[in-house]
Amino acid sequence: MDELITFAGNNGMLSAIWVALVVMIIVTTIRMKMSPIKQISPQDLTFLMNREEGIALDIRTDKDFKANHILDAVSLSNEKITKNGFASLENKKDKPIIVICSAGLSAVKVANDLSKAGFERVSILKGGMNSWTSAGLPLTKK
């Protein structure tokens, strides 16, 4: 313990960075647990689509969507969202909506916007399309 205190005293900047990283990890973890928006697995996505009439909302570009996508997914690229918002989804506010992007990172903003717009059951596909294809689940080009 004395060595740790000595190290921290001799390396103030390094110690401050370490503490900041630990605090950021804790805060991020708490935010994810408290958020109404959950990250779900590809298996949970299929369950929501098959049993609860969930909507897979693919926010990738139109080119990527046409190359391959989840069967029955709805394409709503970021450009369309910027122009029209979520007008095409207004009648589906009570259904589970799962936002899908390429890697699961850009979906967070859209999911937060959906939640603020009054959509009740919004989730994110953890890992995005990468996790779907890694799981060996089917894709379509139609």
NORQUI-V218798 format. One record per run of one state. SS is the DSSP state (H for helix, E for strand, C for the rest). FROM is the first residue (numbers start at 1). TO is the last residue. If there is no record, write none. Layout:
SS/FROM/TO
SS/FROM/TO
This chain:
C/1/1
H/2/10
C/11/11
H/12/34
C/35/37
E/38/40
C/41/41
H/42/51
C/52/54
E/55/58
C/59/61
H/62/67
C/68/68
E/69/69
C/70/73
E/74/75
C/76/77
H/78/84
C/85/86
H/87/92
C/93/95
E/96/100
C/101/106
H/107/116
C/117/120
E/121/125
C/126/127
H/128/134
C/135/139
E/140/140
C/141/142
